[in-house]
Amino acid sequence: MKMNATYEPQDRGKNTLRRRIAISDDDPVQRDLLVKILRRDGHDVQDFSTGVALVKSIEEGYRPDLVVTDYQM
């Protein structure tokens, strides 16, 4: 069974807010998919392969508006 799915960003008009989003996931496929979708919607996305790397980045001054993380890493 072949699945064909496409994703089209929504047109949110002039009120679109660009958010700084941090993605932390040890699964590169899941991480890359989230990054691709969020960047396509115009967000500034930084990805991390470990929670430790994310925390270190925050300690060094990175300030995301939203953190999305895999809780079973």
GULUMVEX-107227 format. One record per residue (C-alpha): residue in one letter; x, y, z. Coordinates in steps of 0.5 Angstrom, whole numbers, plus 2048, in hexadecimal, padded with zeros to 3 digits. Example, Ala and Ser with C-alpha at 12.3 -4.5 7.8 and 13.67 -1.06 7.14 Angstrom:
2
a|819|7F7|810
s|81B|7FE|80E
# end
This chain:
73
m|800|800|800
k|803|807|7FE
m|801|80D|802
n|802|814|7FE
a|801|819|803
t|803|821|802
y|803|826|807
e|801|82E|805
p|803|833|80A
q|7FC|837|80B
d|7FC|83E|809
r|7FB|842|80F
g|7FC|849|80C
k|800|84F|80F
n|7FF|84D|816
t|803|847|816
l|808|847|81C
r|80F|844|81A
r|811|840|821
r|817|83D|823
i|816|835|824
a|81B|830|827
i|81A|829|825
s|81E|824|829
d|81D|81C|827
d|822|817|826
d|81E|814|820
p|821|818|81A
v|81B|816|816
q|816|819|81B
r|81B|81F|81C
d|81C|820|815
l|814|820|813
l|812|825|819
v|818|82A|817
k|816|829|80F
i|80E|82B|811
l|810|830|816
r|815|834|811
r|810|833|80B
d|80B|837|810
g|810|83C|811
h|813|83B|818
d|81A|83B|81A
v|81B|834|81C
q|822|832|820
d|822|82A|820
f|826|826|825
s|827|81F|826
t|828|81E|82D
g|824|822|833
v|82B|823|836
a|82D|827|830
l|827|82B|830
v|828|82D|837
k|82F|82F|836
s|82C|834|831
i|827|837|835
e|82D|838|83B
e|831|83B|835
g|82B|840|834
y|827|83D|82E
r|820|83F|830
p|81A|83B|82C
d|813|83D|82C
l|811|836|82C
v|815|82F|82E
v|812|829|82B
t|816|822|82E
d|815|81B|82E
y|814|819|835
q|817|812|833
m|81E|813|831
# end
